[in-house]
Structure formats: structure tokens, C-alpha cells
């Protein structure tokens, strides 16, 4: 429970700081991200419980990675992250889940995700900002990747990549749980 409260405080601080740096009011950030002002107020007070889609919309609107909104102090030179130490940012009703393992630093950050998709369960994602590229590498099982209504089967040992600025969905297919590693390559941020 203490870890969750600390994570919410860090998220609240980071969202407020990013909004202030961008010169956005709560109303304007809410309008651009499609998030209610009440939800933003609760989030910035560390009393809200934003879902995964809300975090992605806020990060996209603020020009940041999801993990930049969630991380505390900068990490050491080498970071080793265990999947069981990371709380899933999305869970499906049948046991599917998505965990944001880490985000690389630098001008063009990359998010590294571990996904588990149960057969028949899916996650529909809204389009990301222009320049975002996603890559999915299936390690076990099979999935269907739907990009702009076109379906693509991706099986264990295969990797697919696509521009993330189109609507896309990840669906577990076959008879076993699909495990995959997804990377989200973010466009370079504005120069400072």
C-alpha cells in the first residue's frame, strides 16, 4: 500500500510539473488529452487512480513517455528490472496484462513493455502522436495485431513493427497465453 501511495505522489508531482512547464491550465490539459478536469485535479492531488489509457493520453499530450510521468529520481547507470516488481498498468478480465518495464533515456526514448494476452482477450489502443513506432516480438504463443482494421498474425519467434499513430489492437489468439515484448519508440523531444 505504501508503494502505491508513493507511486501516486510521484505521478502527481510529475504531471503537475510537466503541465506547468508546458504552460497549460488544468482545463486546457484536460481538453487536449480528453480527460476531465476533476480527474486531473484528483490525479495532481495524488488521490486519483488513473487508468492506463488516461496515462497514455496525458503522456502523449505532454510530449512525454508514460514512464517519465511515473518515475522518481534518475536511476543508476545500469538498471535491472524484475517483472514481478512492476505493477501492471493494464489488466484484462481474463488475466491479460501489460507492464511498463522501463524507458530508456535520451532525446528519443524507448519504452520497454512485457505483455501477456490470454486467448480471445484484446487491448484496443488509441492512436499515438505522430512519429511513435511500436514493435512487438512474440516469445510464446500467437497474437493478432490489428492496425487500421488490417489483421496480422504474429507468432512465437516473429516480430512486427508499425507506426503507432493509427488505431491498433493487440489480441491473444490460439489456445495458449501469448507473451510478447513491446517497444514504443518515441519521437525526439523538443530541444532545450
C-alpha positions in Angstrom: 0.0 0.0 0.0 2.8 2.4 0.8 4.4 1.7 -2.6 1.1 2.6 -4.3 0.8 5.8 -2.4 4.4 6.8 -3.2 3.8 6.0 -6.9 0.7 8.2 -6.9 2.6 11.1 -5.2 5.4 10.8 -7.8 2.8 10.7 -10.7 1.0 13.7 -9.2 4.2 15.7 -9.0 5.4 14.8 -12.5 2.1 15.6 -14.1 1.8 18.9 -12.3 5.4 19.8 -13.2 5.0 18.8 -16.9 1.7 20.7 -17.1 3.4 23.8 -15.6 6.4 23.6 -17.9 4.0 23.4 -20.9 2.1 26.4 -19.6 -1.2 24.5 -19.6 -4.1 25.1 -17.2 -5.9 22.1 -15.9 -8.8 22.9 -18.3 -6.5 23.1 -21.3 -4.6 19.9 -20.5 -7.9 18.1 -19.9 -9.3 19.4 -23.2 -6.3 18.4 -25.2 -5.9 14.9 -23.5 -9.6 14.2 -23.4 -9.5 13.9 -19.6 -12.0 15.6 -17.2 -10.8 18.4 -15.1 -12.0 16.6 -12.0 -9.8 13.6 -12.9 -6.8 15.8 -13.4 -7.4 17.6 -10.0 -7.6 14.2 -8.3 -4.5 13.0 -10.1 -2.5 16.1 -9.2 -3.6 15.7 -5.5 -2.5 12.1 -5.6 -6.0 11.0 -4.8 -7.0 9.8 -8.2 -6.5 6.4 -9.7 -5.9 7.0 -13.5 -6.3 4.0 -15.8 -3.7 3.1 -18.5 -5.5 4.8 -21.3 -5.6 8.1 -19.3 -1.8 7.9 -18.6 -1.1 7.3 -22.3 -3.3 10.3 -23.4 -1.6 12.6 -20.8 1.9 11.4 -21.8 1.1 11.9 -25.5 -0.4 15.4 -24.8 2.6 16.5 -22.7 5.1 15.0 -25.1 6.5 12.5 -22.6 6.7 8.8 -22.1 4.3 7.1 -19.7 7.3 6.1 -17.5 8.5 9.8 -17.4 5.2 10.5 -15.7 5.7 7.7 -13.2 9.5 7.7 -12.4 11.0 9.2 -9.4 14.7 10.1 -9.3 17.0 9.1 -12.1 18.3 5.6 -11.9 21.8 4.3 -11.7 23.9 3.7 -14.9 22.6 0.2 -15.2 19.0 -0.7 -14.4 17.8 -4.2 -13.8 14.1 -4.5 -13.5 12.2 -7.6 -12.5 8.7 -8.1 -14.0 7.2 -9.2 -10.7 8.4 -5.9 -9.1 6.3 -3.9 -11.6 2.6 -3.4 -11.2 0.6 -4.0 -14.4 -0.7 -0.8 -15.9 -3.5 -2.7 -17.7 -5.2 -6.0 -16.8 -7.9 -7.7 -18.7 -10.8 -9.6 -17.2 -9.3 -13.0 -18.2 -5.8 -12.4 -16.9 -4.1 -10.4 -19.6 -1.7 -7.7 -18.5 0.8 -5.1 -19.6 3.8 -4.0 -17.6 5.9 -1.0 -18.5 9.3 -2.3 -17.5 11.4 0.8 -18.2 12.1 3.7 -20.5 15.5 4.4 -22.0 16.8 7.9 -21.5 18.0 10.3 -24.2 16.4 12.6 -26.8 14.4 9.7 -28.4 13.3 7.5 -25.5 12.1 3.9 -25.9 9.6 2.2 -23.6 10.0 -1.5 -23.0 6.8 -3.4 -22.1 6.0 -7.0 -21.2 2.6 -8.2 -22.3 0.6 -11.3 -21.6 -2.5 -11.9 -23.7 -5.0 -14.6 -23.0 -6.7 -16.3 -26.0 -9.6 -14.1 -27.2 -8.7 -11.1 -25.0 -7.7 -7.9 -26.6 -6.5 -4.4 -25.8 -7.6 -1.6 -28.2 -5.1 1.4 -28.2 -5.9 4.9 -29.4 -3.5 6.4 -32.0 -0.4 7.9 -30.5 1.3 11.1 -31.6 3.0 11.2 -35.0 6.4 9.7 -35.0 5.7 6.9 -32.5 6.8 3.5 -33.7 5.8 0.3 -32.0 7.5 -3.1 -32.2 6.0 -6.4 -30.9 8.1 -9.6 -30.5 6.1 -12.7 -29.6 8.1 -15.1 -27.4 5.4 -17.6 -26.6 2.0 -18.2 -28.4 0.3 -16.2 -31.0 -1.4 -12.9 -31.3 -3.3 -10.9 -33.9 -2.1 -7.3 -34.4 -4.8 -5.1 -35.9 -3.6 -1.8 -37.4 -6.1 0.4 -39.1 -8.5 -2.5 -39.3 -5.9 -4.8 -41.1 -5.2 -8.0 -39.2 -1.7 -9.5 -39.0 -0.9 -12.8 -37.3 2.3 -12.7 -35.2 3.6 -16.0 -33.8 6.4 -17.0 -31.4 9.7 -16.1 -32.9 8.2 -13.3 -35.1 8.5 -9.5 -34.7 6.2 -6.9 -36.2 6.6 -3.1 -36.3 4.2 -0.3 -37.3 3.6 3.4 -36.9 1.6 3.9 -33.7 -0.3 7.0 -35.0 -3.1 4.7 -36.3 -5.7 2.9 -34.3 -4.3 -0.5 -33.2 -5.4 -3.5 -31.2 -3.5 -6.5 -29.6 -5.5 -9.7 -29.4 -4.4 -13.1 -28.0 -5.2 -15.9 -30.4 -4.6 -19.6 -30.5 -5.0 -21.9 -27.4 -2.2 -20.7 -25.2 -1.3 -17.5 -23.4 0.7 -15.2 -25.7 3.8 -13.5 -24.2 5.4 -10.6 -26.0 7.9 -7.8 -25.6 6.7 -4.5 -27.0 8.9 -1.4 -27.5 7.4 2.0 -28.1 9.9 4.3 -29.8 9.1 7.9 -29.1 10.0 10.8 -31.4 12.8 13.1 -30.2 11.5 15.7 -27.7 11.9 19.4 -28.3 15.4 20.8 -27.9 16.0 22.7 -24.7 
